[in-house]
Amino acid sequence: MKHSASAVALSLTAVLALGACSQTTGGSQSTENKDATVTLTYGVWSQQDTMQKLVDEFEKENPNIKVQLQVDPWTDYWTKLQVGAQGGTAPDAFWMLGDRFQVYAANDQLLELDDAIQKAGVDYKAYPQPLVDLFTYNGKHYGLPKDFDTIGLWYNKEIFDNAGVAYPTADWTWQDVKAAAEKLTDSSKGIYGIAAPLNRQEGFYNTIAQAGGSVISADGKKSGYSDPKTQAGLQYWVDFIQKGQSPTLEQFADTEAVAQFENGKVAMYYGGSFYAQRFYENSALRSKVNVTILPKGEKRATVINGIQNVGYSKSKHPEELKKFLVFLGGKKAAEIQASTGAVIPAYENTQQAWVSSMPEFNLQAFLDQIPDSVVYPVSANTAVWNKFEETDLAPAWEGKESVKDASDKLADQMNDALAKE
């Protein structure tokens, strides 16, 4: 799974139609006749094998409820979901991300779950609090966290060894990264010390928080981009490009940053826990790389994000749907996910199986950062100002504008957009 910043900025506007919503074998009496069989649909964009294991386990425990898994590629998924939610044909259950959640909740397209969660005796303390907050709207809960991801400092041990540089540790600061990037950069071999793409979740959202700045105010009403501390978090990345220690924005357009890291052209990469399985399955890369916690700026911080399982408010089978959603957010479902290595499950004390599934990597680093995690910045219509982040900050990354000028412009546009929400 990848919750990349560039992907989250994709437009919600779409023209494709979604397939049919849930059907029943037993007819409309399904919620009244305990012997009737109800079929729910479950929309996802990846992890098909793992999700099928969850479905199989749920069906074993609930023989009168069948679940049809619907898997669509990322772009198609959001296109179909928007049209389906508006037109009454969305899947019964589906994945949701924090930056899109409020749009669906505000339009009454999500099933409120507080009664079902309370009835099941679920304790919200079983999940990282920032994830619970991210998917709470007007004091109501519309799902339970499925998984989460934090960001770590991935590094290529072979490049470090060749340059005679000690591997990063949990004690590293920004200054340590800057010193290492200079030593690791070897233009004669086309090797860069670090990758500094224009990336939200894996990049500047983390350093903004580490510098003591903010992307958006706590109430979601004001941009934080005019704050000098926020701008310091952006300058951190721009400096690497200006010094020739990172590929340029143009080079990232040709080959994405994670691919350049995999190809051995970049020594350090701020990357999510969601890359662990991808790197691990690359047999040529597995022994060469490892990961540690993010370096400290003014303070420690990492962005936390994740998937929430939510339900469609117009589902024909709300009671069965609630039962399925509570199961998906429970301990057993989390343990199944952890055993596959696909993601870090959100349920407490179930993550160790994920850490152990790839012992060559220091995956504990991603869990150690949970106490310092900050919630992914969102508002009622995040996608609008996400676009401004890309267009306004790009000139700073390209060296055409100062970080201050680009950020101040972004703050003005973002504030205008927030005022219209």
MARTIDREN-801346 format. One record per residue (C-alpha): x, y, z; residue number from 1. Coordinates in nm, 2 decimals. Layout:
<recs>
<u = X&v = Y&w = Z&nr = NUM>
...
</recs>
This chain:
<recs>
<u = 0.00&v = 0.00&w = 0.00&nr = 1>
<u = 0.11&v = 0.35&w = -0.07&nr = 2>
<u = -0.05&v = 0.66&w = 0.06&nr = 3>
<u = 0.18&v = 0.89&w = -0.14&nr = 4>
<u = 0.14&v = 1.27&w = -0.13&nr = 5>
<u = 0.12&v = 1.30&w = -0.50&nr = 6>
<u = -0.15&v = 1.04&w = -0.52&nr = 7>
<u = -0.37&v = 1.20&w = -0.25&nr = 8>
<u = -0.38&v = 1.51&w = -0.45&nr = 9>
<u = -0.57&v = 1.34&w = -0.74&nr = 10>
<u = -0.90&v = 1.51&w = -0.82&nr = 11>
<u = -1.22&v = 1.37&w = -0.69&nr = 12>
<u = -1.39&v = 1.48&w = -1.01&nr = 13>
<u = -1.49&v = 1.18&w = -1.23&nr = 14>
<u = -1.72&v = 1.05&w = -1.49&nr = 15>
<u = -1.70&v = 0.68&w = -1.47&nr = 16>
<u = -1.98&v = 0.47&w = -1.32&nr = 17>
<u = -1.95&v = 0.23&w = -1.04&nr = 18>
<u = -2.08&v = -0.13&w = -1.06&nr = 19>
<u = -2.38&v = -0.25&w = -0.88&nr = 20>
<u = -2.40&v = -0.23&w = -0.51&nr = 21>
<u = -2.48&v = -0.51&w = -0.27&nr = 22>
<u = -2.74&v = -0.78&w = -0.35&nr = 23>
<u = -2.91&v = -1.04&w = -0.15&nr = 24>
<u = -2.98&v = -1.41&w = -0.20&nr = 25>
<u = -3.25&v = -1.40&w = 0.05&nr = 26>
<u = -3.43&v = -1.08&w = -0.06&nr = 27>
<u = -3.52&v = -0.77&w = 0.14&nr = 28>
<u = -3.61&v = -0.98&w = 0.44&nr = 29>
<u = -3.24&v = -1.04&w = 0.52&nr = 30>
<u = -3.23&v = -0.83&w = 0.83&nr = 31>
<u = -3.55&v = -0.99&w = 0.96&nr = 32>
<u = -3.50&v = -1.35&w = 0.86&nr = 33>
<u = -3.20&v = -1.50&w = 1.03&nr = 34>
<u = -3.18&v = -1.78&w = 0.78&nr = 35>
<u = -3.15&v = -1.54&w = 0.48&nr = 36>
<u = -2.81&v = -1.49&w = 0.32&nr = 37>
<u = -2.70&v = -1.14&w = 0.27&nr = 38>
<u = -2.42&v = -1.04&w = 0.03&nr = 39>
<u = -2.21&v = -0.73&w = 0.10&nr = 40>
<u = -1.96&v = -0.57&w = -0.13&nr = 41>
<u = -1.62&v = -0.45&w = -0.01&nr = 42>
<u = -1.42&v = -0.20&w = -0.22&nr = 43>
<u = -1.03&v = -0.19&w = -0.19&nr = 44>
<u = -0.74&v = -0.08&w = -0.41&nr = 45>
<u = -0.47&v = -0.33&w = -0.31&nr = 46>
<u = -0.38&v = -0.62&w = -0.07&nr = 47>
<u = -0.62&v = -0.85&w = -0.24&nr = 48>
<u = -0.49&v = -1.17&w = -0.10&nr = 49>
<u = -0.48&v = -1.04&w = 0.26&nr = 50>
<u = -0.82&v = -0.89&w = 0.23&nr = 51>
<u = -0.96&v = -1.22&w = 0.10&nr = 52>
<u = -0.83&v = -1.39&w = 0.41&nr = 53>
<u = -1.02&v = -1.14&w = 0.62&nr = 54>
<u = -1.33&v = -1.20&w = 0.42&nr = 55>
<u = -1.30&v = -1.58&w = 0.46&nr = 56>
<u = -1.25&v = -1.55&w = 0.83&nr = 57>
<u = -1.56&v = -1.33&w = 0.87&nr = 58>
<u = -1.77&v = -1.55&w = 0.65&nr = 59>
<u = -1.67&v = -1.85&w = 0.86&nr = 60>
<u = -1.79&v = -1.67&w = 1.18&nr = 61>
<u = -2.10&v = -1.54&w = 1.00&nr = 62>
<u = -2.23&v = -1.80&w = 0.76&nr = 63>
<u = -2.53&v = -1.60&w = 0.66&nr = 64>
<u = -2.33&v = -1.30&w = 0.55&nr = 65>
<u = -2.13&v = -1.32&w = 0.23&nr = 66>
<u = -1.88&v = -1.06&w = 0.12&nr = 67>
<u = -1.77&v = -0.99&w = -0.24&nr = 68>
<u = -1.43&v = -0.83&w = -0.27&nr = 69>
<u = -1.40&v = -0.55&w = -0.53&nr = 70>
<u = -1.05&v = -0.45&w = -0.62&nr = 71>
<u = -0.98&v = -0.15&w = -0.85&nr = 72>
<u = -0.66&v = 0.03&w = -0.93&nr = 73>
<u = -0.60&v = 0.35&w = -0.73&nr = 74>
<u = -0.72&v = 0.60&w = -0.98&nr = 75>
<u = -1.02&v = 0.40&w = -1.08&nr = 76>
<u = -1.11&v = 0.33&w = -0.72&nr = 77>
<u = -1.16&v = 0.69&w = -0.63&nr = 78>
<u = -1.33&v = 0.77&w = -0.96&nr = 79>
<u = -1.58&v = 0.50&w = -0.91&nr = 80>
<u = -1.63&v = 0.57&w = -0.54&nr = 81>
<u = -1.72&v = 0.93&w = -0.59&nr = 82>
<u = -1.97&v = 0.86&w = -0.86&nr = 83>
<u = -2.11&v = 0.56&w = -0.67&nr = 84>
<u = -2.15&v = 0.75&w = -0.34&nr = 85>
<u = -2.34&v = 1.02&w = -0.52&nr = 86>
<u = -2.55&v = 0.79&w = -0.73&nr = 87>
<u = -2.64&v = 0.53&w = -0.47&nr = 88>
<u = -2.42&v = 0.24&w = -0.60&nr = 89>
<u = -2.11&v = 0.26&w = -0.38&nr = 90>
<u = -1.99&v = -0.07&w = -0.22&nr = 91>
<u = -2.13&v = -0.15&w = 0.12&nr = 92>
<u = -1.78&v = -0.13&w = 0.28&nr = 93>
<u = -1.48&v = 0.04&w = 0.14&nr = 94>
<u = -1.14&v = 0.19&w = 0.23&nr = 95>
<u = -1.11&v = 0.55&w = 0.31&nr = 96>
<u = -0.81&v = 0.79&w = 0.36&nr = 97>
<u = -0.80&v = 1.08&w = 0.60&nr = 98>
<u = -0.76&v = 1.35&w = 0.34&nr = 99>
<u = -1.08&v = 1.25&w = 0.16&nr = 100>
<u = -1.28&v = 1.14&w = 0.46&nr = 101>
<u = -1.45&v = 1.47&w = 0.55&nr = 102>
<u = -1.59&v = 1.52&w = 0.21&nr = 103>
<u = -1.79&v = 1.19&w = 0.23&nr = 104>
<u = -1.88&v = 1.24&w = 0.60&nr = 105>
<u = -2.01&v = 1.60&w = 0.53&nr = 106>
<u = -2.23&v = 1.47&w = 0.25&nr = 107>
<u = -2.39&v = 1.20&w = 0.47&nr = 108>
<u = -2.24&v = 0.93&w = 0.26&nr = 109>
<u = -2.09&v = 0.73&w = 0.54&nr = 110>
<u = -2.25&v = 0.50&w = 0.80&nr = 111>
<u = -2.22&v = 0.62&w = 1.15&nr = 112>
<u = -2.09&v = 0.34&w = 1.38&nr = 113>
<u = -2.09&v = 0.48&w = 1.73&nr = 114>
<u = -2.38&v = 0.25&w = 1.84&nr = 115>
<u = -2.22&v = -0.06&w = 1.69&nr = 116>
<u = -1.88&v = 0.02&w = 1.83&nr = 117>
<u = -2.02&v = 0.08&w = 2.17&nr = 118>
<u = -2.23&v = -0.24&w = 2.15&nr = 119>
<u = -1.92&v = -0.44&w = 2.06&nr = 120>
<u = -1.73&v = -0.30&w = 2.35&nr = 121>
<u = -1.45&v = -0.16&w = 2.14&nr = 122>
<u = -1.20&v = 0.06&w = 2.32&nr = 123>
<u = -1.06&v = 0.34&w = 2.10&nr = 124>
<u = -0.75&v = 0.33&w = 2.31&nr = 125>
<u = -0.66&v = 0.02&w = 2.12&nr = 126>
<u = -0.56&v = 0.24&w = 1.82&nr = 127>
<u = -0.32&v = 0.53&w = 1.78&nr = 128>
<u = -0.51&v = 0.84&w = 1.89&nr = 129>
<u = -0.41&v = 1.05&w = 1.58&nr = 130>
<u = -0.58&v = 0.79&w = 1.36&nr = 131>
<u = -0.90&v = 0.80&w = 1.57&nr = 132>
<u = -0.90&v = 1.18&w = 1.55&nr = 133>
<u = -0.84&v = 1.18&w = 1.18&nr = 134>
<u = -1.16&v = 0.99&w = 1.11&nr = 135>
<u = -1.39&v = 1.16&w = 1.36&nr = 136>
<u = -1.64&v = 1.41&w = 1.22&nr = 137>
<u = -1.86&v = 1.64&w = 1.44&nr = 138>
<u = -1.78&v = 1.41&w = 1.73&nr = 139>
<u = -1.90&v = 1.10&w = 1.56&nr = 140>
<u = -1.71&v = 0.79&w = 1.44&nr = 141>
<u = -1.75&v = 0.64&w = 1.10&nr = 142>
<u = -1.51&v = 0.35&w = 1.11&nr = 143>
<u = -1.22&v = 0.18&w = 1.29&nr = 144>
<u = -0.86&v = 0.21&w = 1.18&nr = 145>
<u = -0.74&v = -0.08&w = 0.96&nr = 146>
<u = -0.37&v = 0.00&w = 0.95&nr = 147>
<u = -0.12&v = 0.28&w = 0.97&nr = 148>
<u = 0.21&v = 0.40&w = 0.84&nr = 149>
<u = 0.48&v = 0.62&w = 0.97&nr = 150>
<u = 0.79&v = 0.75&w = 0.79&nr = 151>
<u = 1.15&v = 0.63&w = 0.84&nr = 152>
<u = 1.50&v = 0.70&w = 0.71&nr = 153>
<u = 1.58&v = 0.43&w = 0.47&nr = 154>
<u = 1.95&v = 0.40&w = 0.37&nr = 155>
<u = 2.17&v = 0.20&w = 0.14&nr = 156>
<u = 2.44&v = 0.03&w = 0.34&nr = 157>
<u = 2.66&v = -0.04&w = 0.04&nr = 158>
<u = 2.68&v = 0.33&w = -0.06&nr = 159>
<u = 2.76&v = 0.42&w = 0.30&nr = 160>
<u = 3.03&v = 0.16&w = 0.32&nr = 161>
<u = 3.19&v = 0.27&w = 0.00&nr = 162>
<u = 3.20&v = 0.63&w = 0.12&nr = 163>
<u = 3.32&v = 0.54&w = 0.46&nr = 164>
<u = 3.02&v = 0.69&w = 0.64&nr = 165>
<u = 2.87&v = 0.54&w = 0.95&nr = 166>
<u = 2.51&v = 0.42&w = 0.92&nr = 167>
<u = 2.23&v = 0.65&w = 1.05&nr = 168>
<u = 2.12&v = 0.59&w = 1.41&nr = 169>
<u = 1.82&v = 0.69&w = 1.62&nr = 170>
<u = 2.03&v = 0.97&w = 1.75&nr = 171>
<u = 2.08&v = 1.15&w = 1.42&nr = 172>
<u = 1.97&v = 1.51&w = 1.38&nr = 173>
<u = 1.92&v = 1.72&w = 1.07&nr = 174>
<u = 2.28&v = 1.82&w = 1.09&nr = 175>
<u = 2.39&v = 1.46&w = 1.07&nr = 176>
<u = 2.18&v = 1.41&w = 0.76&nr = 177>
<u = 2.33&v = 1.72&w = 0.60&nr = 178>
<u = 2.69&v = 1.61&w = 0.68&nr = 179>
<u = 2.63&v = 1.26&w = 0.55&nr = 180>
<u = 2.45&v = 1.38&w = 0.23&nr = 181>
<u = 2.76&v = 1.58&w = 0.14&nr = 182>
<u = 3.00&v = 1.29&w = 0.19&nr = 183>
<u = 2.78&v = 1.04&w = 0.02&nr = 184>
<u = 2.72&v = 1.24&w = -0.30&nr = 185>
<u = 2.95&v = 1.13&w = -0.58&nr = 186>
<u = 2.88&v = 1.30&w = -0.91&nr = 187>
<u = 3.13&v = 1.09&w = -1.10&nr = 188>
<u = 2.92&v = 0.79&w = -1.02&nr = 189>
<u = 2.59&v = 0.96&w = -1.05&nr = 190>
<u = 2.52&v = 0.89&w = -0.68&nr = 191>
<u = 2.33&v = 1.14&w = -0.46&nr = 192>
<u = 2.34&v = 1.16&w = -0.08&nr = 193>
<u = 1.96&v = 1.19&w = -0.04&nr = 194>
<u = 1.64&v = 1.22&w = -0.23&nr = 195>
<u = 1.45&v = 1.55&w = -0.19&nr = 196>
<u = 1.13&v = 1.51&w = -0.39&nr = 197>
<u = 0.83&v = 1.74&w = -0.36&nr = 198>
<u = 0.65&v = 1.49&w = -0.14&nr = 199>
<u = 0.40&v = 1.56&w = 0.14&nr = 200>
<u = 0.36&v = 1.25&w = 0.35&nr = 201>
<u = 0.71&v = 1.12&w = 0.31&nr = 202>
<u = 0.89&v = 1.45&w = 0.29&nr = 203>
<u = 0.80&v = 1.81&w = 0.39&nr = 204>
<u = 0.51&v = 1.74&w = 0.62&nr = 205>
<u = 0.75&v = 1.56&w = 0.85&nr = 206>
<u = 1.01&v = 1.83&w = 0.85&nr = 207>
<u = 0.76&v = 2.10&w = 0.89&nr = 208>
<u = 0.64&v = 1.94&w = 1.21&nr = 209>
<u = 1.00&v = 1.87&w = 1.32&nr = 210>
<u = 1.08&v = 2.24&w = 1.28&nr = 211>
<u = 0.78&v = 2.33&w = 1.50&nr = 212>
<u = 0.57&v = 2.46&w = 1.21&nr = 213>
<u = 0.23&v = 2.35&w = 1.08&nr = 214>
<u = 0.06&v = 2.29&w = 0.75&nr = 215>
<u = -0.28&v = 2.39&w = 0.88&nr = 216>
<u = -0.42&v = 2.52&w = 1.21&nr = 217>
<u = -0.57&v = 2.28&w = 1.46&nr = 218>
<u = -0.92&v = 2.40&w = 1.38&nr = 219>
<u = -0.86&v = 2.35&w = 1.00&nr = 220>
<u = -0.93&v = 2.72&w = 0.93&nr = 221>
<u = -0.59&v = 2.87&w = 0.85&nr = 222>
<u = -0.28&v = 2.78&w = 0.66&nr = 223>
<u = 0.05&v = 2.75&w = 0.84&nr = 224>
<u = 0.27&v = 2.82&w = 0.54&nr = 225>
<u = 0.35&v = 3.18&w = 0.63&nr = 226>
<u = 0.51&v = 3.07&w = 0.95&nr = 227>
<u = 0.89&v = 3.09&w = 0.94&nr = 228>
<u = 0.91&v = 2.76&w = 1.12&nr = 229>
<u = 0.70&v = 2.59&w = 0.85&nr = 230>
<u = 0.93&v = 2.75&w = 0.59&nr = 231>
<u = 1.24&v = 2.61&w = 0.77&nr = 232>
<u = 1.09&v = 2.27&w = 0.72&nr = 233>
<u = 1.07&v = 2.33&w = 0.35&nr = 234>
<u = 1.41&v = 2.49&w = 0.32&nr = 235>
<u = 1.56&v = 2.17&w = 0.46&nr = 236>
<u = 1.48&v = 1.99&w = 0.14&nr = 237>
<u = 1.55&v = 2.27&w = -0.11&nr = 238>
<u = 1.90&v = 2.30&w = 0.03&nr = 239>
<u = 1.98&v = 1.94&w = -0.08&nr = 240>
<u = 1.88&v = 2.01&w = -0.43&nr = 241>
<u = 2.07&v = 2.35&w = -0.45&nr = 242>
<u = 2.38&v = 2.18&w = -0.33&nr = 243>
<u = 2.36&v = 1.90&w = -0.58&nr = 244>
<u = 2.31&v = 1.64&w = -0.31&nr = 245>
<u = 1.97&v = 1.53&w = -0.44&nr = 246>
<u = 1.83&v = 1.47&w = -0.79&nr = 247>
<u = 1.63&v = 1.77&w = -0.93&nr = 248>
<u = 1.25&v = 1.79&w = -0.96&nr = 249>
<u = 1.29&v = 1.73&w = -1.33&nr = 250>
<u = 1.48&v = 1.41&w = -1.26&nr = 251>
<u = 1.22&v = 1.29&w = -1.02&nr = 252>
<u = 0.96&v = 1.35&w = -1.29&nr = 253>
<u = 1.15&v = 1.10&w = -1.51&nr = 254>
<u = 1.22&v = 0.85&w = -1.24&nr = 255>
<u = 1.04&v = 0.86&w = -0.91&nr = 256>
<u = 1.25&v = 0.90&w = -0.59&nr = 257>
<u = 1.18&v = 0.55&w = -0.45&nr = 258>
<u = 1.29&v = 0.40&w = -0.78&nr = 259>
<u = 1.61&v = 0.59&w = -0.77&nr = 260>
<u = 1.67&v = 0.46&w = -0.42&nr = 261>
<u = 1.60&v = 0.11&w = -0.53&nr = 262>
<u = 1.84&v = 0.15&w = -0.83&nr = 263>
<u = 2.13&v = 0.25&w = -0.60&nr = 264>
<u = 2.15&v = 0.61&w = -0.72&nr = 265>
<u = 2.03&v = 0.76&w = -0.38&nr = 266>
<u = 2.19&v = 0.68&w = -0.05&nr = 267>
<u = 1.91&v = 0.81&w = 0.19&nr = 268>
<u = 1.54&v = 0.81&w = 0.14&nr = 269>
<u = 1.26&v = 0.93&w = 0.37&nr = 270>
<u = 1.01&v = 0.66&w = 0.30&nr = 271>
<u = 0.70&v = 0.50&w = 0.45&nr = 272>
<u = 0.66&v = 0.17&w = 0.63&nr = 273>
<u = 0.45&v = 0.07&w = 0.33&nr = 274>
<u = 0.77&v = 0.02&w = 0.13&nr = 275>
<u = 0.90&v = -0.25&w = 0.36&nr = 276>
<u = 0.74&v = -0.54&w = 0.18&nr = 277>
<u = 0.84&v = -0.40&w = -0.16&nr = 278>
<u = 1.20&v = -0.36&w = -0.06&nr = 279>
<u = 1.20&v = -0.70&w = 0.11&nr = 280>
<u = 1.07&v = -0.88&w = -0.20&nr = 281>
<u = 1.35&v = -0.73&w = -0.41&nr = 282>
<u = 1.61&v = -1.00&w = -0.34&nr = 283>
<u = 1.89&v = -0.78&w = -0.49&nr = 284>
<u = 1.80&v = -0.49&w = -0.26&nr = 285>
<u = 1.71&v = -0.67&w = 0.06&nr = 286>
<u = 2.06&v = -0.71&w = 0.20&nr = 287>
<u = 2.17&v = -0.37&w = 0.10&nr = 288>
<u = 1.92&v = -0.15&w = 0.28&nr = 289>
<u = 1.79&v = -0.08&w = 0.63&nr = 290>
<u = 1.58&v = 0.18&w = 0.81&nr = 291>
<u = 1.59&v = 0.39&w = 1.13&nr = 292>
<u = 1.37&v = 0.66&w = 1.28&nr = 293>
<u = 1.36&v = 1.00&w = 1.13&nr = 294>
<u = 1.63&v = 1.25&w = 1.23&nr = 295>
<u = 1.54&v = 1.51&w = 1.48&nr = 296>
<u = 1.49&v = 1.88&w = 1.39&nr = 297>
<u = 1.38&v = 2.12&w = 1.67&nr = 298>
<u = 1.19&v = 1.81&w = 1.79&nr = 299>
<u = 1.10&v = 1.46&w = 1.68&nr = 300>
<u = 0.79&v = 1.41&w = 1.46&nr = 301>
<u = 0.66&v = 1.18&w = 1.19&nr = 302>
<u = 0.34&v = 1.19&w = 0.99&nr = 303>
<u = 0.10&v = 0.91&w = 1.07&nr = 304>
<u = -0.17&v = 0.81&w = 0.82&nr = 305>
<u = -0.37&v = 0.50&w = 0.75&nr = 306>
<u = -0.67&v = 0.33&w = 0.60&nr = 307>
<u = -1.01&v = 0.33&w = 0.77&nr = 308>
<u = -1.27&v = 0.08&w = 0.68&nr = 309>
<u = -1.60&v = 0.27&w = 0.64&nr = 310>
<u = -1.96&v = 0.19&w = 0.53&nr = 311>
<u = -2.19&v = 0.34&w = 0.28&nr = 312>
<u = -2.48&v = 0.52&w = 0.45&nr = 313>
<u = -2.73&v = 0.39&w = 0.18&nr = 314>
<u = -2.64&v = 0.02&w = 0.22&nr = 315>
<u = -2.94&v = -0.21&w = 0.21&nr = 316>
<u = -2.80&v = -0.41&w = 0.49&nr = 317>
<u = -2.68&v = -0.17&w = 0.76&nr = 318>
<u = -2.68&v = -0.41&w = 1.05&nr = 319>
<u = -2.48&v = -0.68&w = 0.87&nr = 320>
<u = -2.25&v = -0.41&w = 0.74&nr = 321>
<u = -2.18&v = -0.28&w = 1.09&nr = 322>
<u = -2.10&v = -0.63&w = 1.20&nr = 323>
<u = -1.85&v = -0.66&w = 0.92&nr = 324>
<u = -1.69&v = -0.32&w = 0.99&nr = 325>
<u = -1.64&v = -0.40&w = 1.36&nr = 326>
<u = -1.48&v = -0.73&w = 1.26&nr = 327>
<u = -1.24&v = -0.55&w = 1.02&nr = 328>
<u = -1.13&v = -0.32&w = 1.30&nr = 329>
<u = -1.08&v = -0.59&w = 1.56&nr = 330>
<u = -0.79&v = -0.78&w = 1.69&nr = 331>
<u = -0.83&v = -1.10&w = 1.49&nr = 332>
<u = -0.84&v = -0.91&w = 1.16&nr = 333>
<u = -0.53&v = -0.71&w = 1.27&nr = 334>
<u = -0.34&v = -1.04&w = 1.35&nr = 335>
<u = -0.42&v = -1.18&w = 1.00&nr = 336>
<u = -0.29&v = -0.86&w = 0.84&nr = 337>
<u = 0.02&v = -0.86&w = 1.05&nr = 338>
<u = 0.11&v = -1.22&w = 0.96&nr = 339>
<u = 0.11&v = -1.14&w = 0.59&nr = 340>
<u = 0.36&v = -0.85&w = 0.62&nr = 341>
<u = 0.14&v = -0.63&w = 0.40&nr = 342>
<u = 0.09&v = -0.34&w = 0.65&nr = 343>
<u = 0.12&v = -0.24&w = 1.01&nr = 344>
<u = -0.21&v = -0.32&w = 1.17&nr = 345>
<u = -0.36&v = -0.04&w = 1.38&nr = 346>
<u = -0.48&v = -0.26&w = 1.67&nr = 347>
<u = -0.25&v = -0.24&w = 1.97&nr = 348>
<u = -0.02&v = -0.53&w = 2.04&nr = 349>
<u = -0.06&v = -0.69&w = 1.70&nr = 350>
<u = 0.22&v = -0.52&w = 1.52&nr = 351>
<u = 0.50&v = -0.76&w = 1.63&nr = 352>
<u = 0.41&v = -1.02&w = 1.37&nr = 353>
<u = 0.47&v = -0.75&w = 1.10&nr = 354>
<u = 0.80&v = -0.65&w = 1.25&nr = 355>
<u = 0.91&v = -1.02&w = 1.27&nr = 356>
<u = 0.80&v = -1.10&w = 0.91&nr = 357>
<u = 1.10&v = -0.91&w = 0.77&nr = 358>
<u = 1.38&v = -0.96&w = 1.03&nr = 359>
<u = 1.65&v = -0.82&w = 0.80&nr = 360>
<u = 1.50&v = -0.47&w = 0.85&nr = 361>
<u = 1.48&v = -0.26&w = 1.16&nr = 362>
<u = 1.10&v = -0.23&w = 1.13&nr = 363>
<u = 1.06&v = -0.15&w = 1.50&nr = 364>
<u = 1.17&v = 0.20&w = 1.40&nr = 365>
<u = 0.83&v = 0.27&w = 1.26&nr = 366>
<u = 0.66&v = 0.17&w = 1.58&nr = 367>
<u = 0.90&v = 0.36&w = 1.80&nr = 368>
<u = 0.79&v = 0.68&w = 1.64&nr = 369>
<u = 0.42&v = 0.64&w = 1.72&nr = 370>
<u = 0.45&v = 0.86&w = 2.04&nr = 371>
<u = 0.59&v = 1.14&w = 1.83&nr = 372>
<u = 0.34&v = 1.10&w = 1.54&nr = 373>
<u = 0.14&v = 1.39&w = 1.41&nr = 374>
<u = -0.19&v = 1.35&w = 1.23&nr = 375>
<u = -0.19&v = 1.40&w = 0.85&nr = 376>
<u = -0.31&v = 1.75&w = 0.77&nr = 377>
<u = -0.66&v = 1.77&w = 0.64&nr = 378>
<u = -0.96&v = 2.00&w = 0.61&nr = 379>
<u = -1.31&v = 1.97&w = 0.47&nr = 380>
<u = -1.18&v = 1.97&w = 0.11&nr = 381>
<u = -0.81&v = 1.89&w = 0.13&nr = 382>
<u = -0.77&v = 1.82&w = -0.24&nr = 383>
<u = -0.82&v = 2.19&w = -0.33&nr = 384>
<u = -0.52&v = 2.32&w = -0.14&nr = 385>
<u = -0.31&v = 2.01&w = -0.21&nr = 386>
<u = -0.30&v = 2.13&w = -0.57&nr = 387>
<u = -0.17&v = 2.47&w = -0.45&nr = 388>
<u = 0.11&v = 2.30&w = -0.26&nr = 389>
<u = 0.23&v = 2.14&w = -0.58&nr = 390>
<u = 0.20&v = 2.44&w = -0.81&nr = 391>
<u = 0.33&v = 2.70&w = -0.56&nr = 392>
<u = 0.62&v = 2.51&w = -0.40&nr = 393>
<u = 0.76&v = 2.37&w = -0.72&nr = 394>
<u = 0.94&v = 2.70&w = -0.81&nr = 395>
<u = 1.12&v = 2.68&w = -0.48&nr = 396>
<u = 1.23&v = 2.33&w = -0.55&nr = 397>
<u = 1.34&v = 2.44&w = -0.90&nr = 398>
<u = 1.54&v = 2.73&w = -0.76&nr = 399>
<u = 1.32&v = 2.99&w = -0.94&nr = 400>
<u = 1.17&v = 3.14&w = -0.62&nr = 401>
<u = 1.28&v = 3.16&w = -0.26&nr = 402>
<u = 1.11&v = 2.93&w = -0.01&nr = 403>
<u = 0.96&v = 3.23&w = 0.16&nr = 404>
<u = 0.81&v = 3.38&w = -0.15&nr = 405>
<u = 0.66&v = 3.05&w = -0.26&nr = 406>
<u = 0.53&v = 2.97&w = 0.08&nr = 407>
<u = 0.37&v = 3.31&w = 0.14&nr = 408>
<u = 0.19&v = 3.28&w = -0.19&nr = 409>
<u = 0.07&v = 2.93&w = -0.10&nr = 410>
<u = -0.05&v = 3.05&w = 0.24&nr = 411>
<u = -0.27&v = 3.32&w = 0.07&nr = 412>
<u = -0.42&v = 3.08&w = -0.18&nr = 413>
<u = -0.47&v = 2.81&w = 0.09&nr = 414>
<u = -0.64&v = 3.06&w = 0.32&nr = 415>
<u = -0.88&v = 3.17&w = 0.04&nr = 416>
<u = -0.97&v = 2.80&w = -0.02&nr = 417>
<u = -1.02&v = 2.73&w = 0.34&nr = 418>
<u = -1.25&v = 3.03&w = 0.38&nr = 419>
<u = -1.48&v = 2.88&w = 0.11&nr = 420>
<u = -1.51&v = 2.54&w = 0.29&nr = 421>
</recs>
